[in-house]
């Protein structure tokens, strides 16, 4: 064997490793049951509507079963309503869309029901004063990291932070022109969430790092609120060159 043969054989495995997996080869998630905690609020209700409209089985969770069922009846598309605990138990994947001030308490109370589940946190810790919206920094670093700390037996990802609740709930809007930043620790879990985002026409799910990077993603919503107020818009995000 010549030195060039040795060099070629050494380079071949490296080239194969570099090729890796196609980042857009995402799993089929159409059969997953999606629960939305906080599904009676604007963001949760909008996500439930869009996913159900795309053919996903969706269960809305609320502290009161009657309130959840009323919201589900309003949305149609086979959406069901349940209390938070039943919603968590019956779902394969659970989106957390509760208000920030109830985030920790809600998740702590559902630790057993969410064990073994993929939990997708879309909560944005924000404060408001006369100057507008501003980001809060939780002790754990972010809402997503707080969820991970409170749910040690769950797999936690973060996504769906930058979506306009107005557009999500508008039945006249056919497509939501935006990308969804997805963060998580396990590639398989991130890809499930990316695929779920892609079920909604106009959306793409984009990997945006591990949970330690969730704070700046959550915080960016304060900037988008400022954009929307100045331009009377429902701004979203697009990531270029991917």
C-alpha positions as CSV (number, residue, x, y, z in Angstrom):
1,X,0.0,0.0,0.0
2,X,1.4,3.4,-1.0
3,X,1.3,6.5,1.2
4,X,-1.4,8.0,-1.0
5,X,-3.5,4.8,-0.5
6,X,-3.1,5.2,3.3
7,X,-4.1,8.9,3.1
8,X,-7.2,8.1,1.0
9,X,-8.4,5.4,3.3
10,X,-7.9,7.6,6.3
11,X,-9.8,10.4,4.7
12,X,-12.8,8.3,3.6
13,X,-14.3,7.7,7.1
14,X,-13.9,11.3,7.9
15,X,-15.8,12.3,4.7
16,X,-18.6,9.9,5.5
17,X,-18.8,11.3,9.0
18,X,-18.9,14.8,7.7
19,X,-21.8,14.0,5.4
20,X,-23.9,13.0,8.4
21,X,-27.7,12.9,8.5
22,X,-29.8,15.2,6.4
23,X,-31.0,17.9,8.9
24,X,-34.3,18.1,7.0
25,X,-35.0,14.3,7.3
26,X,-37.7,14.6,10.0
27,X,-39.9,12.0,11.5
28,X,-43.6,11.5,10.8
29,X,-45.5,13.0,13.8
30,X,-49.0,12.9,12.3
31,X,-50.1,10.2,14.7
32,X,-49.0,11.9,17.9
33,X,-51.6,13.2,20.4
34,X,-50.7,16.8,21.3
35,X,-51.8,18.3,24.6
36,X,-51.7,22.1,25.1
37,X,-51.6,23.2,28.7
38,X,-52.9,26.7,28.8
39,X,-54.9,26.0,25.7
40,X,-57.7,28.4,26.6
41,X,-55.3,31.4,26.4
42,X,-54.5,33.2,23.2
43,X,-51.2,31.5,22.3
44,X,-52.3,28.0,23.4
45,X,-55.6,28.3,21.7
46,X,-54.0,29.5,18.5
47,X,-51.5,26.6,18.5
48,X,-54.2,24.1,19.2
49,X,-56.3,25.4,16.3
50,X,-53.5,25.4,13.8
51,X,-52.3,21.9,14.7
52,X,-55.8,20.5,14.7
53,X,-56.5,22.2,11.4
54,X,-53.4,20.5,10.0
55,X,-54.8,17.1,11.1
56,X,-53.1,16.6,14.5
57,X,-55.1,15.1,17.4
58,X,-55.2,17.9,20.0
59,X,-56.4,18.0,23.6
60,X,-56.7,21.4,25.3
61,X,-55.8,21.5,29.0
62,X,-57.1,24.0,31.6
63,X,-57.5,24.1,35.4
64,X,-61.3,23.8,34.7
65,X,-62.6,21.0,32.5
66,X,-65.6,23.1,31.5
67,X,-63.5,26.0,30.3
68,X,-61.3,23.6,28.3
69,X,-64.3,21.9,26.7
70,X,-65.8,25.3,25.8
71,X,-62.7,26.3,24.0
72,X,-62.4,23.0,22.3
73,X,-66.0,23.2,21.0
74,X,-65.2,26.7,19.7
75,X,-62.2,25.5,17.8
76,X,-63.7,22.4,16.3
77,X,-61.5,20.1,14.1
78,X,-61.8,17.3,16.7
79,X,-60.2,19.2,19.5
80,X,-61.0,17.9,23.0
81,X,-61.0,19.7,26.3
82,X,-59.8,18.3,29.7
83,X,-58.4,19.4,32.9
84,X,-54.6,19.8,32.9
85,X,-53.8,16.4,34.5
86,X,-56.0,14.4,32.1
87,X,-54.6,16.4,29.2
88,X,-51.0,15.5,30.3
89,X,-51.9,11.8,30.8
90,X,-53.6,11.4,27.4
91,X,-51.0,13.2,25.3
92,X,-47.8,12.0,23.7
93,X,-46.3,15.5,23.5
94,X,-47.4,18.4,25.7
95,X,-47.0,22.1,24.8
96,X,-46.8,24.4,27.8
97,X,-48.5,27.7,27.0
98,X,-49.5,28.9,30.5
99,X,-48.9,32.4,31.8
100,X,-45.4,32.9,33.2
101,X,-46.7,33.7,36.7
102,X,-48.3,30.2,36.9
103,X,-45.6,28.3,35.0
104,X,-43.6,26.8,37.8
105,X,-46.6,25.9,40.0
106,X,-48.5,24.3,37.1
107,X,-45.5,22.1,36.0
108,X,-44.7,21.1,39.6
109,X,-48.3,19.9,40.1
110,X,-48.1,17.8,36.9
111,X,-44.7,16.1,37.4
112,X,-46.2,12.6,37.6
113,X,-48.5,13.0,34.7
114,X,-45.7,14.5,32.5
115,X,-43.1,11.8,33.4
116,X,-41.8,10.1,30.2
117,X,-43.4,12.8,28.0
118,X,-41.8,15.2,25.5
119,X,-42.7,18.6,27.0
120,X,-42.4,21.7,24.7
121,X,-42.2,25.0,26.6
122,X,-43.2,28.1,24.7
123,X,-43.6,30.4,27.7
124,X,-41.9,33.9,27.5
125,X,-41.0,35.4,30.9
126,X,-41.8,39.1,30.3
127,X,-42.5,42.2,32.4
128,X,-44.3,45.3,31.3
129,X,-44.0,48.9,32.4
130,X,-44.7,52.3,30.8
131,X,-41.7,51.8,28.4
132,X,-43.2,48.5,27.1
133,X,-42.2,44.9,27.3
134,X,-38.9,43.7,28.8
135,X,-37.4,40.3,29.4
136,X,-37.2,38.7,32.8
137,X,-34.5,36.2,33.7
138,X,-35.7,33.3,35.8
139,X,-33.4,31.9,38.5
140,X,-32.8,28.8,36.4
141,X,-31.9,30.9,33.3
142,X,-35.1,30.6,31.3
143,X,-38.6,29.2,31.4
144,X,-37.5,26.1,29.5
145,X,-34.7,25.5,32.0
146,X,-37.1,25.9,34.8
147,X,-39.3,23.3,33.2
148,X,-36.4,20.9,32.9
149,X,-35.5,21.4,36.6
150,X,-39.1,20.8,37.7
151,X,-39.6,17.8,35.4
152,X,-36.6,15.6,35.8
153,X,-38.5,12.6,34.4
154,X,-39.6,14.4,31.3
155,X,-37.8,15.4,28.1
156,X,-38.0,19.1,27.7
157,X,-37.6,21.2,24.5
158,X,-38.4,24.8,23.8
159,X,-40.3,26.2,20.7
160,X,-43.2,28.3,19.4
161,X,-42.2,31.4,21.2
162,X,-42.4,34.0,18.4
163,X,-45.8,33.3,16.9
164,X,-48.6,35.8,16.7
165,X,-51.7,34.6,18.6
166,X,-53.8,36.9,16.3
167,X,-52.6,35.2,13.2
168,X,-52.8,31.7,14.7
169,X,-56.4,32.2,15.6
170,X,-57.5,33.9,12.3
171,X,-59.3,31.3,10.2
172,X,-58.9,33.5,7.1
173,X,-55.1,33.2,7.3
174,X,-54.1,30.1,5.3
175,X,-50.3,30.1,6.1
176,X,-48.2,31.5,8.9
177,X,-45.1,32.8,7.3
178,X,-42.4,32.2,10.0
179,X,-39.7,29.9,11.3
180,X,-39.9,28.3,14.7
181,X,-36.7,28.2,16.8
182,X,-36.5,24.8,18.4
183,X,-34.1,24.1,21.4
184,X,-33.4,20.9,23.2
185,X,-30.8,18.4,24.5
186,X,-31.7,15.4,22.3
187,X,-31.6,15.5,18.6
188,X,-34.5,13.1,18.2
189,X,-36.7,15.2,20.4
190,X,-35.8,18.4,18.6
191,X,-36.6,16.8,15.3
192,X,-40.0,15.7,16.6
193,X,-40.8,19.3,17.4
194,X,-39.4,20.6,14.1
195,X,-41.6,18.1,12.3
196,X,-44.6,19.2,14.4
197,X,-44.0,22.9,13.5
198,X,-43.7,21.9,9.8
199,X,-47.3,20.5,9.9
200,X,-48.6,24.1,10.0
201,X,-48.5,25.5,6.5
202,X,-45.9,28.2,6.1
203,X,-43.8,27.2,9.1
204,X,-40.4,25.5,9.5
205,X,-38.8,24.2,12.6
206,X,-35.2,25.3,12.9
207,X,-32.7,23.8,15.4
208,X,-31.4,26.8,17.5
209,X,-29.2,25.1,20.2
210,X,-29.5,23.5,23.6
211,X,-31.8,24.6,26.4
212,X,-29.0,26.8,27.9
213,X,-29.6,29.1,24.9
214,X,-33.4,29.4,25.5
215,X,-33.2,32.7,27.4
216,X,-32.3,34.9,24.4
217,X,-35.0,33.1,22.3
218,X,-37.6,33.8,24.9
219,X,-36.4,37.3,25.4
220,X,-36.6,38.2,21.8
221,X,-40.4,38.3,22.1
222,X,-40.0,41.7,23.9
223,X,-38.4,43.0,20.8
224,X,-41.1,41.6,18.5
225,X,-43.7,43.3,20.7
226,X,-42.0,46.6,20.1
227,X,-41.9,45.9,16.4
228,X,-45.6,45.1,16.3
229,X,-46.5,48.2,18.2
230,X,-44.5,50.5,16.0
231,X,-45.5,49.0,12.6
232,X,-49.0,47.8,13.5
233,X,-47.8,44.3,12.5
234,X,-47.8,40.7,13.6
235,X,-44.1,40.1,13.1
236,X,-42.4,36.7,13.0
237,X,-38.9,35.4,12.2
238,X,-37.2,33.9,9.2
239,X,-33.7,32.3,9.3
240,X,-31.8,32.8,6.1
241,X,-29.5,30.5,4.2
242,X,-30.9,27.2,5.7
